[in-house]
Amino acid sequence: MRKLTVVFTFLLIPLAMQSQQEKKPGQRPQQPREMVEIYGRILEKQEKIPLEFATVIIKPLRGEKVFGGLSDAKGKFLIEIPKGKYHISIEFLSFKTVTFEEMTIDGDTDLGEIVLEEDAEALDEVELIAEKSTLEVRLDKKIYNVGKDMTVRGGTASDVLDNVPSVTVDAEGIVSLRGNENVRILINGKPSGLVGLNDTEALRQFPAEAIAKVEVITSPSARYDAEGTAGILNIILRRDKITGFNGVATVNLGQPDYYGFSTSLNYRLKDVNFFTNIGYSDRESPGNSTTETLYTSPDANYASTNQQVDYLRSGDNLNLNFGLEYYFAKETSLTASFLYRNSDRNRTAENTTEAFNEFEELENETLRIENEISNDKVYQYDLNFIHNFKKEGHVIDFDFQFQDNSDIENSLITNEQTFPDMIEQASEKIEADEFQKRFLIQSDYVLPIDENQQIELGFRINVDDRETDYTFYNENDDGDFIVNDSLTNFFEYDEKITAVYGQYGNKFGKFSALLGLRIEGTDIDIRSTGKDLDSVNQKNYVNAFPTANLVYEFTDNENLTLGYNSRIRRPRSRFINPFPSQSSRTTIFQGNPDLDPSISHGVDIGYYKRWQKVTFNSSVYFTHATDVFQFIRTDTGESTEDGIPIIRLSPINLSTDDRYGLEFSATYTPKKKLEI
């Protein structure tokens, strides 16, 4: 898709940073103090590369007024302040803060070149930051800092992911990690309504500038949810520390027809931070598919069929995210946020089915046109509490999340025979209403034992309640639509996952280790009600997921990593619904309530080497999965009006799956502003 992007960035700091003192009765108005300029340039220590968006905070020794600003693309800043004495601090993500204590400013002052050093003291990580500080390698993940990636300026969250090594995003917005679509996407470490009931469309309108970093976790530690055999992508959103108002707005235009708008805003006071992200998009996505089927039964009316589907998807999507952070003290904060999503979608599909005899001669042709209208709404409420104890790294946090989602679909299907004769056939209508409520409660506690050891404990409870009301209508001879009881059902799906975990980290010499165990108990109740079926099924199982992540540092610029993890892929609610639903004219989909989860075991070996101008990062991986879902086709014994057999499509635990591969990335920076 060709895309034109326009970016508007705005920063209004002094307006919000200066609190006003009340004027007392009889008090003479204060004479305005003389204003002077303070300026300088902020650089990264090793390569002397300018740091853009570094934060400069200027606090007077007396008074409540606070001044500040951000460095530009050349690392330069210039801030106007009154004469006086100040504490000045320079901050940047993943770098040590530089401070100037009790500095007297009595005229224009040049702070010169301020060099920031990488902060690599976190106990559970080996942090190696590549050129322009874009890559951090840790024990259990790789972190890509988005702020330095110029290729996604003005883009969306999907653009960010597509620029991350190992991650691909296809034309339909489907995200894959190492070629596997069973990847878990988290926002700030938790599930999010941005990845809704059925798609990741909201990621296409979420502004890239709102994202601070993306964590690629191919060998997740015990802290993370075990769902997702491919691994985890954790999108960390940006929260500005600087006082005042700032933000960015983006306008996108594209072909095929697409336009969108997104904005990310932040307003920070002394103890409160307000933030919002707003996105809107309207797009059209054409496509097509072909299916060829051979019939070997001697009773089949035709030897083969060919289905050609041409479809056009369109829709507009709106997402609003509002929130605030309140700091009770420097060590304690509470964050509350609300997310609203609304998606209106249309899908038109023209399905041409050709039926051939054993001599490959066309004997029958039909045209099926399906017009589908759907509306998807998400309401999500989040609370997060964090408290940092006096000892560095000693922290506890609590999270609560509630989602109320709905997906309403209405389809009108017309059928006609186009060969050998033109015959209009009865139409069909489908109403599928899905409602979902999700609750999540979790807590994590980290306790450092000494400078080289720590333990971490946590629990998580996730509840997912879904109801699907599926109604199928057939048109009678009078043109009225009558409910088809054989294809109409009401499906209830209740899932509760309870998890506890513990992990231990240690670093001795050049060797670091993070060992953990996560235990998850799953309770699933399903009930399907229809004309000929009223079934109740339960699935209860407990799984243990051991994890191990090891790192050996040859030098500060070279290391070798080894990771082992165990993961799970639970069947979606649709996969275990025993009631049949018509997915096409000649296919019926029927879930399998006896479907078991698929368990995988993965090993990942990585090597990292950095020279003065070249960085090399590689890994070899292998994953073995059991009870993998496979879809089988069986004959229902029924046929369409023109004699084409109707096939049943169902999932079963049929096979094992082995995935292995090699991936590497190399970066060469011959000059400061040139990177290959």
N, C-alpha and C positions, 0 to 999 in steps of 0.2 A: 504494500500500500504506500503510495506517495503521500508525504505528510509535510505541511508547512506549519511551523511553530513560531509563535510570538510570545515573548516573555516580558512581563513587567515586574520589576523588583522595587520595593519601596521600604524605607527605613526612617522612622520618625522617633528618634530617641529622646532628645532633650525635652520635648513637649511633655512626655509622661514621667520623666525621671526627676523632675524638680517639684518636690512637695512644697506647698506654700505655708508659711507661718502666719498665724492669725495676728492681726494688728490689734494691740491693746488700746483702750481708751486713753487719749492724751499722748500716745506714743508718736514721736516724730517719724515720718517716713524715712526708711534707711536710704542712704545714698548708694546708688548702684556702684559696685566695685568694678575696677578696670578689668576688662576681659583680655586674656592672652591665649596664645595657641600652644598646644603641646602635640608633638608629632614624632614619628619614628617609623621603623620598618621591622617586621617580624619575619624571621627565617627559621627553617628547620636546620638543626645543628649539623648533621652529617653531610648533607649535600648542598646546604645553604640555599634551599629552594624556598621561595616565598610561600607563606601560609595565608591563604585567603579565609575570611570569616573568623579569624582569631578574635577573641573578645578582650576589649580593654575596659577595665572598670576603675573609675577614679572616685575615691571616697574621701571627703574632707575630714580632718580631725575633729572639727566642730561643725555642728549643723546637720541637717538631715538630707540636704541635696546630694544626689549622687549623679555623676556624669559617666558617660561611656560611649563606645562606638565599636565598629568592626573594621578589620583590615580589608583592603581591596585585593584585586587579583595579583597585584605586585607586592602584597604584604604591607602596604603603606596605610597609615591612619593619620588623621588630623582632627583634633577635638578642641573646641573653644571652651575655656573655663575661666572663672575669676581668679585673681591672685590669691595665694594662700598655701597652707600646708595640707598634703594629701597622702593617703595610702594608694598606691597604684599597683594593680595586678593584671597580668597578661595570661589568658587562659586559652587552651585549645584541646579538643578532644584527643585523649590518649597521649598527651604531652604533659610534662611537669610544669606547674604554674611558676611564673617569674614575678617577683614582687619588688616594689620600691617602697620602703617604709619611711614615713614622716619626711617626705620630700617637699622642700620649699620651692614653690613656683612663683617667681616675682617678675617673670617676663617670658617671652616666647622661648620654649624649651624643646630642644631636639634630644630625644632619648637614644638616638642612633639606631644601630642594628641590634635588635633584641633576639637572641638565639634561644629557641625552645628545644629541650631535650626529650626524647621519647621516654615514656613512663612504662617500664616493663617489670614492675615489682609485684604484680598480682600473683598470688600463690599458686593458683591452679592453671597457669598459662605459661607458655613460652612465646613471647610476643616478638615477632620479627616484622617490621614494617617496611614494605617495599617502597620503591621510588614514589615520591609524591604521597606517601603515607596512605596508599590505597589498600594494602593487604596486611592483615594480622593473622599469624598462624598460632593457634592455641592447641591445647591438649586434645580437645574433642571437636574442634570446628575451625573453619576459616572465616574470617570476617572481612568483608569488603566495604570500605568507607565510601559512601556515595558522594560526599561533598567534593571530592577531588576528581570525580569522573566526568570530564567535560562532555562525553558522548551522550549523556542523558539529560543535559540541561534543557529545561523546557519540556521534558518528556513525562511519562507516566510511570506508575509502579511496574507495569508490564515491561516497559522499556528498560527499567533498571534491572529486572530479573533476567531479561534476554541478553544483557551485557555482562552478566556474571558468568564466569567459567563454570562448566558442568551443567548449566541451566539453559533450557530452551523454552521458548513460548511460540506456539504455532499460530497460524492465521485465525484460529477460532478462540485464541486466548488460553488454550490448555497448557499448563505448566508441567514440564518434565525435568527430573533430575537424573542425569546419566542415562537418559533415554527411557526412564521409568516414570509413568504418570502417577503412580501411587505414592505421591510425595505429600507430606503434611506441611501446610502453610500456616504460620502463626504470625500474629501481630503483637509485638512487645511480649512475646513468650506465651501468648494465649490464643485460642481460637477467636475468630472475628467474623462479624456479619459482612465484612468486605469480601469474604469468601463464602458466599451464601449457600442456599439449599442446593443449587444445581450448577453454579458456574463461578467463574472468577472475573466476571465482566467488570465489577467495581474497580478492580486493579487497573483497568484501562483508563479510568478517569481520575485516579488518585495521583496527585502531583508528585513527581520525582523529588522536588525540593523539600517535601515534607519527610523524606526518608533520610535518616542519619547513616544507617549501615544495614547490610544484609548478611546474616549468618548462615553459611552453608554447612550443615551438620550431617555429614555422610556416615559418621560413626557416633551417634548420640550417646551421651552419658546417661546414668540412671535418673538424672533430674528431669529428663524430658519424657513426655507421653510416648508410649511404645508404638502407637499407631503410625503406619506408613512405612512400607518395606523399602522404599527408595531412600528414606531419610527425611530431614526436616529443613525447611527454609523459614528462618525467623527474621521478619522485617522489623527493624527498630526505628520508631518514629523520632523525629527531631524535637527536642524541647529546648528553647532558647533560655540561656541563663541571664542574658543582659536585660537590664531594666528598660522598659519602654515598649514601643509598638513597632513591629516590623512584619514583613510578609512578602509573598511572591504570588503573582497571578500569571496563568498561562492560557493561551488560546491556541487550539490545534485545528487545522483543516487538512483533509485527506481525500484520496481517491482510491477505491470506490467511496461513494458519498459518505463523508464523515466530518463532523465538526464537534468540538468539545471545549469546555471551559473548566479550569480548576484553580483553586486558590488555597494558600496555606497562610494563616494569620496567627500572630502571637502577641500578647500584651502582658508584660511582666511588671508587677509592683514589688514592693520589698518582700512580702510574705506570700503573695498570691500570684499565680501565673495562669492566664486565660489563653486557651488555644482553640483553633478551629480549622477544619479542612472541609472544603466544599468542592464538589465535582459534578459536572453535567456533561453528557455526551449523547449524540444522535448519530447512528451509523446504519449502513446497509452492508450485508455480507452475502454475496452470491456464492453458489457452490453446486456440485453435482456428485453423483455416485453411481456405480454400476454393479449389479449382482447377477451372476450366472449360476443356474441350478440345473443339475443333471438328475433325472429320475431313472432308477434302475429297476423299479418294481414292474413286473409284466402287466399289472393292472392299471398302470398310469396312463392317463389320456394323452399325455404329451411326453416326448423324449427329453425336452429341455425348455427352460424359460430364460429370458433375459429382461432384467428390470433396469431401466434408466431413470434416475431421479434428478430433476433440476429444481433447486430450491433457492429462495431468496429470504434471508432473515433481516429484519430491521427492528429498531427499537430505540427508545430514549431511556436514559438511566440517570438517576439523581442520587447522590449520597451526601449526607450532612453529618459532620462529626464535631461535637462541641465538648469542651471539658475545662476543668480547672485543677490546679495543684495548689494545695495550701501547706505551708511550712510552719508547723507548730514551733519548731526549733531547727537548727542547722542539721540535726541528726534525724529528725522525724518529719514525715510528710504524708499527706492523704491526697490521692488523686481520684476524681470522679469524672466520668465522661458518658456521653450519650451519642449513639450512632443511629441514623435513620437512612434506610435505602428504599428506593422505589424504582422498579424497572417495569416498563410497559413494552412488550415485545410482540412482533407479528412474524409469522412464518408461513410462507406459501410454498408448497411442494407439488410438482407435477410428476407423477409416477406412471411411466409408460411400460407396460408389461407385454412382451412378445412371447408367444408359445409356438414351438417348432415340433415337427414330427421327426421320425428317425432318419429322414433324408435331409434334415435341416431346412425344410420348407416351412415358411410362415403359415400357420393355420388360424391363429387368433391374436388379436391385439386389443388391449383395453387401456383406457386413460383414467387415472385416479387423481383428483385434485384435492389437496388438503389445505385448508386455511385455518391456522391456529392463532388465537389471541390469548395472551397470558399477562398476568400482573403478579409481580413478586415484591413483597414488602418485608422489611427487616427492622425491628426495634431492638436495640441492644443497650444495656446499662452495665457500667463497670465501676467497681470500687477497688482501689489498691492502697494498702497501708504499708509503709516501710519505716523501720526504726534501726538506726545504726548505733551500736554500743560504743563505748569509749575505745575499746581495742580495735585497731584497724582490721577490716575484713569480717568483724563480728556483726552479723546482721540477721534480722528476721523480717519477713514480709507476708502479708495476707492478701488474697485476691478473691473477689466475688464477681460473678458475671451472670446476667440473665438475658436471654434472647427470646423474642416472640416473633416468629416468622410465619408467613403465609405465601402460598403459590397457587394462584387460581388460573386454570387453563380451560379454554373452550375451543372446540374444533368442529368445523363443518366439512364433511367429506362428500364429494360428488363422484359418481362412477358412470362410465359409458364404454360400450364396446365400439371400437373404430374399424375393426376388420374381422370377418369378411363383410359384415353389415354394420351400419350405424344403429346402435340400440342403446337408448338411455336406460340406465339401471338405477335402482333405489339408492338414495343418499343415506348418510349416517351422520350422527352427531355424538360428540364425546364431551363430558364435563368431568374434569379431574381437579378436585380441590384438596390441597395438602396444607396442613397446619402443624407447626412445630414449636415446642417450648423446650428451652435448654437452660439448665442450671449448672454452674461451675463454682466450686469452692476449693481453694488450694492454699497451702502455706509452705514456705521454705525457710530453713534455719541453718545458718553457716556459723561454725565455731572454729576459729583458728586455735590450734594447740600450741604451736610456737611459730617461728618464722618460716619453717619448712613443712609444716603439717597442718591439715585441717580435716574436719568431718562435716558432713552435710546430711540433714534429715528433712523429710517432707512428706506430705500427703496430698491427695487430690480426689475429689468426688465429682463426677460428671453424670448428669441425668439428662436423658434425651427422650421426650415424649412426642410421638408423631401420630397424626390421624390423616388418612387418605380416603376421600369419598369419591369413588369412580363410578360414573353412570354412563352407560352406552345406549344410544337410541338408534332404531331402524325406522326408515320412512316406509309407511304403508301405501296402498294404492290410492288413497285419498290425499296423499301429500302430508299427512300428519306424522309426527315422530313419536314412536311408541318405545318405552323402555324395554331393552333386551335383558331380561333377568339373568340369562346365562352368562353375560359378560359384565354384570353390575355387581359391585361389592363395596364393603366398608372395611378398611384395614387399620388396625391399631398396632403401634409398635412402641414398646417401652424398653429403654435401655438404661442401665445403671452400671457405671464403671467406678470401682473404688481402688485406689492405688496408694501404696506406701513405698518409700525408697530410702536408701542410705548409701553414701559413698565416702571414700577415704582418699585423700590426696597427700602425696609426699614428694619432696624434692631433695635428693641427696647427690651432691656433686653435679655431674653433667646429666644425670638421669632423673626424669620426672615420671610419676605414675598417678593415675586416677582410676580407682577400682570401685565398682558399684553394683548394686542389686536392686531391681525394681520388681515388685509383685503387684499384679493387677487382677482383680476379680470382676468378672463380667456376668451380669444377670439380664437376660432378654426375655420379655414376654410378648408374644404376638397373638393377635386374634383376627381372623378373617371371616366376615359374615356375608353370605350371598344366598341365592335361591337353592342351590344344591350342595352348599358347603357352609358349615359353621365349625371352624376348627380353632383350637387353642393349643399353642405350642410354647415350650420354654427351652431356653438354652442357657446353661450355667456352667462356667468354667473358670479356673484359676490358672494363671500362667506366671512363670518366673523369667525375668529378663536380665541376665548378667551382662555387664559391660566392662571393658578394660581399654584404657588408652595410655600408651607409653610414648615417651619422647627421649631421645638421646641427642644432646647438643655436642657436636664436634667442636664448633666454635660459635661465636655470636652470630655468624652469618651462614651457618650450615647445621642442619639437623635431620634426623631420621625419625619417623613416627610409625607406630603400629597401633591399629585399633581393631577391637572386636565388639560386635553388638548383636543382639537378638531383637527382632521386631515382629509385629503382628499386623495382619490385614483382616479386619472383620468384614463380613458381608454387609452390603448396604441393605436398607429395609426392603427395597424393591426386589432384591435377589432372593429373599426368603418369604415373600408373599405368595402363598400357594394358589391364589386365584388368578385365572388367565386374563390377560388384557391384549387387545388387538393392536400390534405395533405397525402392521401394514396389511394390505389386502390378502396376502398369502402367508402371513406369519403371525403367530400368537406367542406372546411371551408369558411364561409361567415360572414363578419363583420356586425355590426348593427350601422348605422349612428345616430340612436336615443338613443344610450346608454348614460346614465347620469353618472356623477361621484358618487362614494360611499363616504359618510361622516361618520366618526366615532367619538365617544366621549369616553374618557378613564379616569379612576380614578386609582391612584397608591398610596398605603400606605406602607411606609417603616420603618423599625426599625433597628437601629445600636447600638451595645454594644461592648465595648472593655474592657477586663480584662488585667491582666499583661501578660499572655501568650496565651490568647484565644480571638479571634475576631469572632463575630457573626453578620451577615448581612442578612436581610430578607425583603421580600416585598409581598404584596397581591395586585393583579391587576384585573381590570374588564374593558372590552372594548365592546361597543355596536355600530355596524355599520349598516347603512341602505343602500338600493339600491345596495346590494352586487351583483357582477357579477356572474352569473351562466351560464353554457353551456348546451344548450338543443339540443337534436337530433330529427330531423324530416326526414320523407321519402321524397326524391326528386321525386319519381315516375319513376326513371330511374334505370337501372340494368347494371351490367357488362356483358361481352360477354357470360359468363357462368351462368348468371341468378341471381347473388348475388345483392341484393338491394343496391343502393348507398344512403348513409345517409348524411344529411346536419347538420353541427355542427355550432351553432351560440350563441353568448353571449347575455344575456338580464339582466335587473335589476329585479331580481326575489324575493329576500328574505332579511332578516336581519341576522346578524351574531353576536353571543355573545361569547366572549372569556374571561375566567377567570382562575386564577391560583395562586399558591403559590410557591415561590422560596426562597431558603436560601443557604448561604454558611458559613461554620465554619472553622476557621484556628487555629491550635494548634501548638505552637512553644516551645517544651520542652527544646531545646538547640539552641544555636546561629545558627548552621548550619543544623538544622533538622526542617523541617516544614511539618505538616500533614494537 
